[in-house]
Amino acid sequence: MDGNFKAKHMWPKNPANEVWLMDGMGFMVTMLAYKDYLAGTLNQVEQKLKNAAEALIPAEEAFAELDVRIPSQLHEVWAQQEKLALENRGMDPKLMDIFEVQLEKAPTRKSIEMDIISNQASDGLLRGAATWMARVLEAEESQIILAMDAWCMQARATETQRLSIAHQQDRLNATLDWLFESTARFLGDDWNENNPSHLIVTANIDEDDGNDIFGDTLYPHHPSQSDGVILPLPSYLTERPNSLGPASLADQELRLREGQANDALHELRVALANEAVIFRTDVRHARTYNMTTRAWGRVASANVKVQQQAEIYCQCHTQMLALNAGDDLLVWYKVLRREDLKVSAAVADPNARGHRDNTLAWFWTMDMPWDTEPNNGE
C-alpha cells in the first residue's frame, strides 16, 4: 500500500452485507466478528448441492422413460459403440462422433417435390402432378402476400405503389390462368361444377384494435376483400370427395404441404431473428431522432415479413386439416398463436445474461434446414 492510499479510505459498498476486515485503524479482523460473519453467511456450495440433488430425481425418471422405449438390441449396439469409442478415442477422435445427436432435418418443399418426381413411376402416380401442385402452392403464397400488401397499402398511396400492386396482380392472374388450363388433366373436366366461389382470406396479423378477427390464434375466419379465387387443389375441394380424381393427389398435396410448412417456419424464424438483431443493434444504439426513425423503419419492414410468413403457415395448416392430417403430423405442426411471434433478445444471443427464464416458441425447437438467408425459391 503506497503513501497516497490508507485503510481508512476504504469504504464498503454494501455495509449490511460486508464484514469489516479492519479493527478500527488496524488491518486484522477480530475473531468474534469473523465468526459472526461466517455464521450469518449463506453457504452457496451447499445450496447448489441441494438444488442439484432435487433436480437429479426428475432427470433420472425422464432418462428411464426414454430408455424403456429403446429396443434391447439397439441398446446393446449403442453400448458396444460407446465402449469402442472410449477405448480408441486417442487413436481415432472421429469415433467420438457417435455421441452427437443424429436428427433428420425436416424436409423442404423442393426436396419433397424431387422425391415424389423420382418415385412417381414406381408408385404409379400421374406424371407432372407434383410439379403442377407445387406451382399452385407458389401461386397461393403469392396470392396471400399480394392480398396483404394491398390491404396494408394506405389510401394515399402513390401511383407507383398502386402500379406495382397492379403488375403483381396481373402476373398472378396469368399464372392462375395457366394452372387452370391444366387442371382438367389431374382433377377431371367437371372439377369446378357446383363449387363455392369463396376467397382466399388474408388479414393483417398485427391488429390491436377492438375488432380483432383472429382472437388468440392467427387463423382467418371470414372472407375479406382480398382478390383471390379458389385454387384447384384437393384440400379446397373437400365438399366433393368422390370427384377429386386419383386419391394419390391428396396424399401428394399433404406431403407438399408439410414441406411448405417447413419453409414458412424457416422464413419465420429468419424474420424474427432479423427483427431481434435490429432491436439489439439499431434501436438500442439510436441516439438521434434520424437514427431512431430509420431503426424503427427497419423494424416495420421486418415485421411485414413476419406477418406474411405467419399467414402462409396458418393457411398451410388450415389446408392440412382439410386433408385430414394425422396426429403424428399435427403434433409437430401446431397452431400458431399471436404470442409466438413476440421477439426476444434471446433469439440473437441465447446465452446472454438475463435470459435464463426466457422461453422461445415451439417452432424454434424444430430441427429443420436453416441458415441466415431466406429461402426465396431460387
N, C-alpha and C positions, 0 to 999 in steps of 0.2 A: 504494500500500500504506500503510495507516494505521499509527499507532504501536502499536496493540494486536495486530498480526499481523506476524510476521517470517518470513523464508525458512526459518529453522531449525525452524519449527513445522510445515513441510510434510513429512509422512511418506508415502512411496509405499505404495500398496495392494498392488501386486504387484512387489516388488523385483527378482524374477528376470526379469520381462518389461519393465521400465522402465529408462530411462536417466536418470541424474542430470542435471538442467538447471542445476546449480549446482556450481561447483568450490570445495569447502569451504564458506565462507560467502559466496561470490560469487554472481553471477547469470548468468554466461556458461558454457556447456559448452565443454570443451576440444575441440579439433579431432580429436584421436586417439580420444577416447571417442565422439564423434559419428559418426566414420567406422566404428568397430567396431559401433555400434548399427545403422547403415544396412546394413552388410554382413550382419548376422545377422537382419535383419527380412525376413519374407516379403512379397513384393510381391503384394498382394491383387488389384490390377488385372490383373497378369499371369496369376494363377491363374484369374480369371474369364474372361479371354480364351481361355485354354487349354480350359476346360470348355465354353465356347460353341462353339469350333471342333470339339471332339469330338462335340457334340450336333448340329452342322449336317449332318453326313453322313447319319445315320439320318432326320433330318427331311426332307431333300431326297429321300431314297429313298421315304419314305411319301407325300410330296406327288406324286412322279412316278407312284407306283402308283395313287393316286386320280385323277390327271389322265388317265391312259391310258383309264380306264373312261368318261370323259365323251365323248359324241359330238362330232365335229368341228363340226357345225352349231351345237350348243348352246354350244360353246366360243367360236365367233365371236360369237354373240349376247351372251354374257357380256362379251366383250372390248369390244364396242361400248357396252354399258351402263356399263361401268366408265369408258371414255373420256368418255362424255357426262356421267356423274355428277361426275367430277373437273373437267371444264371449266365446268360450270354450277352447282356446289355453292354458290357465293356468291350466286347469284340465287334458287335454289330448294334449300334444305337437305334437303327431303324426298327428293331424288334419292339421297341417301346411304343411304336405307333398303334399297337393293338389297344392301348389304354385310351386313345382318342375316341370320342363318341362318333359312331358311324351312323349318320342320319341321311336319309334320301331327301334331296331337295324337292320341294313342291314343284310340279311341272308347270311350265308356262303354256300359253295357248298355242304358240308356234310349235313347241315340242310335241304337244298332244296332236296337233294337226299333222305333223310329219309322221307320227306313229300310226295314225289312222290311215294315211295315204299309203304307207309302206305295207300295211297289212290288209288293205281293202280287198285285194284279190283272193287271199286265203280265207278271209272272213265272209266272203260273198256279199260285200257292200257295193252300193251304187258308186260308180266312178264319178268323181267330181263333186260328190255330195259334201264331203268335209270342207273342201276349198270354198264351195258356194256358201255354206253356213258360216264359215269364218268371215267371208266378206259381208254377210248380213250382220254379224256381230259388230264388225267395224262400223257399218252404217248406223247401227243402233247407238254406238258410243258417240259418233259424230252428231247424231240427232239430239242426244241428250246435251252435249256440250253447246251445240248451236242454240237450242231452246233456252238454256241457262244464260248464255251470252245475250240473247235477245231480251230475256226477261230482266236482266240486270242493267241493260242499256238505259241510260237516263232519257227523259223526254226531250231534253235539249241536246241530244247527240248531234254531232256534226254530220254533214253529208258524207264525208269519208268513212265514218263509222257505220252509217246506215248502208253505204255501198258495200262495205266489207261483209256485213251480215247478208246482204242480198247475194253476193258472189258465193258465199259459203252455202246458202240455201240452194242456189242454182246447181252447184256441184253435187250437193247431196241428192237433189231430185234426179239428176242424170244417173247417179249411181243406183238409186232405187228403181228407176225405170229399167235399167239393165238387169237388176236382180229379179224384178217381177216377170220379165220376159222369159227367164229360165226357170221360173218356179214350177210350171206345169210338168216339167220333166221329172221332178222329185216328189211333188205333192199331188199331182193329178190336175186335170183341166178344171175341175169343179171345186178347187180348194177354197175359193173366195165366195162361194154361194152361201147366203144367209149368215154372213159373217158380220158380227157387230163392228161398226166403224168407230172405235174409240181411239183416243190419242195416247201417245207415249208421254207420260206425265213427268215433268221435272219442276223443281222449285228451288228457291234459294234456301239452303240449309241454315244459314246464319240469320234466321228470323227471330228476333227477340221481342216483337211486339205482342199485343194481346191476341192476335189472330194466328196462333201457332197451329198449322195444319199437320205437323208431324208428331207433336207430343214428345214422349221420351225417345221414340225410335225415329229413324230417318226415312221411313217408308212413305211414299206418296199414297194418298187415299182418295183423291178425287181429281177429275180432269182439270187441267189448266188451259190457258190459251196458247200453249206451245204448238208450233207447227209440227205435226207428226202423224203418221199413219200406222196401221197395224202391219207388223213385219211378218213375212211368210216363214215362220218357224213353228215347229210342233208345240213349243211352250206357249205360243199365243193362240193356238187353235185347239185348246183343250175341250172346247164345247162340242167338238165333232171328233171324238177319239177314233171312230171307226173309219174315218176318211182321211187319215193322215198319211197314207201311203205306207211304205215299209216301217215296221216297228223299230228297226235299227236306227232310223233317223233321230228318234227321240233319245236313244242311248248315245248317239254321236253328239247331239247337242248338249246333253248333260256333261259329257266329258269335256267338250269345248267350253262350257260354262265354268267348269272347275278351273281350267286354265285362265279364263277371263277374270275370274275372281282373284286368282293368284297375281295376275298382272295389275289389277286395280289396287290390291292391298300393297303390292310393291311400290306403285306410284304414290299411294297414300303415305306410306312410310317415308319415302324420299321427300315428299312435300312437307310433311310435319317436321322432319329433321331439318330441312332448309329453313322453315319458319322459326324453329328453336334457335338455330345458329344466328339468324338475323336478330332475334331478341337479345341474344347473348353478346353480340358484337356491335351491331349498328345502333340499336335502340338504347342500350345501356350506356354507350360511349358518346351519344349525341350531346353536344354541349351548346349548340346554337339552334336557332329556330329553323334555319335552312336544313341543317343536318337532321333534325328531328322530323321535319316534313318528308324528306327523302327516305328516312328509315321506315316511317310508318307507311309510306307508299309501297316500299318493298314488302312489308308485312301484308298489305292488302293484296298485292299480286300473288304472294304465296298462298294466301287464304283462298283465293279464287281456285287455284289448282287443287287445294284440299277439298273444297266443295264439289268440284267436278268429279274427282275420283271417288269420293264417298257416294255420290249419287249413282255413278256407274256400278259400284259394288252393290248398292241397295237394289237397283234394277236387276242385276245379275242374280242376287239372292232370291228375289221375288220369282224369277223365271225358273230357278232351281226348285223352288217349292211347287210351282205349277207342273214340273216334270216328275213330281213325286220322288224327290231325292231321299235316300235312306238316312237313318240316324247316324250311320257310320260316316257319312259325308257332312251332315249338318253339324256334327259335334265339332268339326274344325271350322266351318264357315258359319259363324254366329251372327246374330242380329247386331247391326252397327248402330250404336246409340250416340246421342249428342255428346255425352261426357267423354266418349272415347276419343274425340277429336281435340281435346284440350292439349295444349302444347306445354311441355315441361322441359326445363333445362337439363333434366336427367337424360333426355334423348341425345343431347350433344355430348355430355360427359357424365355417364352413369356413376363413375367413381368419385365425382366431386363431393366435397364436404357439404353435408346438409341434405343429401338425397337418399339417406338410408331408408326412410319410411315412405318414399315415393313409389307408387306402383304404376306401371305402364298398362296400356290397353292390351286386350287378348291377342291382337294381331301382331304385336311386337315379338311374341314368343314363337310364332310360326317360322319354321325353317324353310325359307324359300330363297331362290337365287336372287341376290340383290346387290347392287353397287351404288355408287354415288350419282349415277346418271339415270334419268328416266328412260323407260322403255318406250321409245317413240314409234315402234313398229318398223323401223328401217332395217 
